[in-house]
Amino acid sequence: MLATVGPIGIDLLKFVLQLSGGCLVAWLTVRWALARYKREKTWERQFTAYVDVVNALSTMRLMTGQWIDDLENHRSPSSRTRSLRRERYLSAKQQFEESVGVASLLLSKESATTLVKLDRDLEAIGDQPDEHGVRMLEYSYLDDAIHALIRQGRSRLA
């Protein structure tokens, strides 16, 4: 059959095969690049979610630690200092509460479970007469959650 096609037909066939091969390579390259881009964007979003939640919990732990120090050292900070600490704590707590919903979408199941458990534990503390005991328990819950999330994030994002 090739003998009857002639030199122009053979050149045309070569051209069509090269064009088809080039299109296939281009299509595969674009697919690979898009898949890689999506993986990188997902990784970045997960990383940001871990950073945001750990920052919020760290701020909450810092404020709780300062309240514990004040109680243990019998200090009474100024009303301005108390107000600033409370505001900072509440802002971080709001950021944490918002991250619990995001966690179920972006973070690992283990991390989402850690955040939901922490949220439940903090709510269960409630108001008790022993403020020092409440703060110590809260600090412990926050510290455990931070360490767990860092470990989980490192494992997931490595």
C-alpha positions in Angstrom: 0.0 0.0 0.0 2.8 2.4 0.8 4.3 1.9 -2.6 1.1 3.2 -4.3 0.8 6.3 -2.0 3.9 8.1 -3.4 6.4 10.4 -1.8 3.9 13.2 -1.0 1.6 10.8 0.7 4.4 9.4 2.8 5.5 12.9 3.9 1.8 13.7 4.7 1.5 10.5 6.8 4.7 11.3 8.7 3.5 14.8 9.3 0.1 13.6 10.6 1.8 11.0 12.9 4.2 13.7 14.2 1.3 16.1 14.8 -0.7 13.4 16.5 2.3 12.5 18.7 2.9 16.1 19.6 -0.7 16.7 20.5 -0.7 13.6 22.7 2.5 14.7 24.5 1.1 18.2 25.0 -2.2 16.8 26.3 -0.4 14.5 28.8 2.0 17.4 29.9 -1.0 19.7 30.5 -2.8 17.0 32.5 0.3 16.3 34.6 0.9 20.0 35.2 -2.7 20.6 36.2 -2.7 17.6 38.6 0.5 18.8 40.1 -0.8 22.4 40.5 -4.0 21.0 42.2 -1.9 18.9 44.6 0.3 21.9 45.5 -2.7 24.2 46.1 -4.3 21.6 48.3 -1.0 21.2 50.2 -0.8 25.0 50.7 -4.4 25.2 51.9 -3.8 22.4 54.4 -0.6 24.0 55.6 -2.4 27.3 56.1 -5.2 25.6 58.0 -2.7 23.9 60.3 -0.8 27.1 60.8 -4.0 29.1 61.5 -5.4 26.6 64.0 -2.1 26.1 65.8 -1.6 29.9 66.0 -5.1 30.4 67.5 -4.5 27.6 70.0 -1.1 28.9 70.9 -2.5 32.4 71.6 -5.3 30.8 73.8 -2.6 28.8 75.7 -0.4 31.9 76.1 -3.3 33.9 77.6 -4.3 31.0 79.8 -0.7 30.7 81.0 -0.6 34.4 81.9 -3.8 34.1 83.9 -2.3 31.1 85.7 0.9 33.0 86.5 -1.2 35.9 87.8 -3.2 33.5 90.1 -0.1 31.7 91.3 1.8 34.9 92.0 -1.2 36.7 93.5 -0.9 39.5 90.9 -3.7 41.7 89.9 -3.1 43.2 86.5 -4.6 46.5 85.5 -8.1 46.5 84.0 -6.5 47.5 80.7 -4.2 44.5 80.7 -7.1 42.2 81.7 -9.2 43.6 78.9 -6.5 43.2 76.3 -5.8 39.6 77.4 -9.5 38.8 77.3 -10.0 40.4 73.9 -6.9 38.5 72.5 -8.1 35.3 74.0 -11.7 35.7 72.6 -10.3 36.6 69.1 -8.1 33.4 69.1 -11.0 31.3 70.4 -13.2 32.6 67.6 -10.5 31.7 65.0 -10.3 28.3 66.6 -14.0 27.7 66.4 -14.1 28.8 62.8 -11.2 26.4 62.0 -13.2 23.4 63.4 -15.5 23.5 60.4 -12.7 24.0 57.9 -10.8 21.1 59.5 -13.3 18.6 58.3 -12.8 19.7 54.7 -9.0 20.2 54.6 -7.3 18.5 57.4 -6.8 14.8 58.1 -9.6 13.0 59.9 -7.3 12.6 62.9 -6.8 16.4 63.1 -10.4 17.1 62.7 -11.2 14.7 65.5 -8.5 16.4 67.7 -10.2 19.8 67.2 -13.7 18.5 67.8 -12.5 16.8 71.0 -10.7 19.9 72.2 -13.8 22.0 71.5 -16.0 19.6 73.5 -13.4 19.4 76.3 -13.2 23.2 76.6 -17.0 23.5 76.7 -17.2 20.8 79.3 -14.9 22.7 81.7 -17.6 25.3 82.2 -17.6 27.7 85.2 -16.3 26.2 88.4 -15.4 27.9 91.6 -11.7 26.9 91.4 -10.4 29.3 88.7 -6.9 28.0 89.1 -8.0 24.4 88.5 -10.1 25.4 85.5 -7.2 27.4 84.0 -4.8 24.5 84.5 -7.2 22.0 82.9 -7.7 24.4 80.0 -4.0 24.9 79.6 -3.4 21.1 79.6 -6.1 20.6 76.9 -4.7 23.3 74.7 -1.1 22.1 75.1 -2.1 18.5 74.3 -4.0 19.6 71.2 -1.2 21.8 69.9 1.3 19.0 70.2 -1.0 16.5 68.5 -1.8 18.9 65.6 1.8 19.7 65.0 2.6 16.0 65.0 -0.3 15.3 62.7 0.5 18.2 60.4 4.1 17.1 60.0 3.0 13.6 59.2 0.4 14.7 56.7 2.4 17.4 55.0 5.8 15.7 54.8 
